[in-house]
Amino acid sequence: MKISAYDKDITDEVKHSKGKVHSVFKSALSIESGGRLITFAPASGGKGPGFFLVEDPQDFRSMGFEPDMPFSVYEDDKYIAIGGRKLSTANAAGFSSMSDFSGYSVDGKKIKNNIEYLKKNLVRYVCNDLRCLENSLFPVSAGEYLPEKMDSSNSCVIPVWNEYVRNALIIMDEGIIDRDENLFSRSLEKLTGAGCGLTPGGDDFILGMLCISNLITKAGYSKGNSSGLFILGNIQKYLPLYLNKTGFISRSYLQYALEGRYTETLVSFIRMFSDGYPENSQECISKLMCRGATSGADTIAGILFASGYLC
């Protein structure tokens, strides 16, 4: 297993901590060290917070890794160890999950012009994957573009827990419009941990909101700045109070996002529909939509929801 790049920020943080394998998946290996999530993932998926990028991994499950195996970073920063396996980072490129993306922002005006086009095209994509329609929050944010037989009022499309989410979003909408922190905080509490899986849908939704509000606010877009500051400021203020409602992996991604650390896939997606649909737009959509069973669709739902106030 050859490591081609790694997040030096987080690696330096956990250097003196004892870690262990948290979970093993086909396309990812999750490590818990010093309260941080370390993720071994294919290099083709791009950078991310706490990531070690691996060249052409096979199935991580077939490599002998098991939960609770010890993990450590050698003092000279040239090796890591997982269980009895010693892996070299000497020739791997170190990157910063903070500073590498710190200069990124998006053009709110272009997003406003492109958002309807984006919804229509995403619906065409999502309609090819019934899991996303049946189990994700995507129809809540783009239901008006669904084919009539898959209308967002169809109970076969929107499961009961999505009705719970819909109610939470009604409260959030009132909170944003009225600039009411208490309402916004209530909705945030309802969304955190809502759903199932390693990264529940409500968490992915919040992640999408957090990322786009951060990028638009940094750009200083006049219309989006006020709403962006409200959304971003109140997620940063209240989300830490509710992180214990969700699991370690999802909690870690949200904590990284609160620090301004996002995956390259997510940032590329948002920049794609800010920058006017480059030729690789379908690649950006595909990469994010392929994240988990419905995590990509749920993250996009949060982006679309927040865009309505920011753009």
ABEGO torsion letter per residue (X at the ends): XBBABBBAAAAAAAAABBBBBABBBAABBBBBBGGBBBBBBBAAAEBBBGBBBBBGBBBAAAAGBBBGBBBBBBAAGABBBBEABBBBAAABBBBBAAAAAAABBBBAAAAAAAAAAAAAAAAAAAAABAAAAAABAAAAAAAAABBAAABAABAAABBAAAAAAAAAAAAAAAAAAAGBAAAAAAAAAAABGBEBEABBAAAAAAAAAAAAAAAAAAAGBAAAAAAAAAAAAAAAAAAAAAAAABBAAAAAAAAAAAAGBBBAAAAAAAAAAAAGGBAAAAAAAAAAAABEAAAAAAAAAAAAAAAAAAX
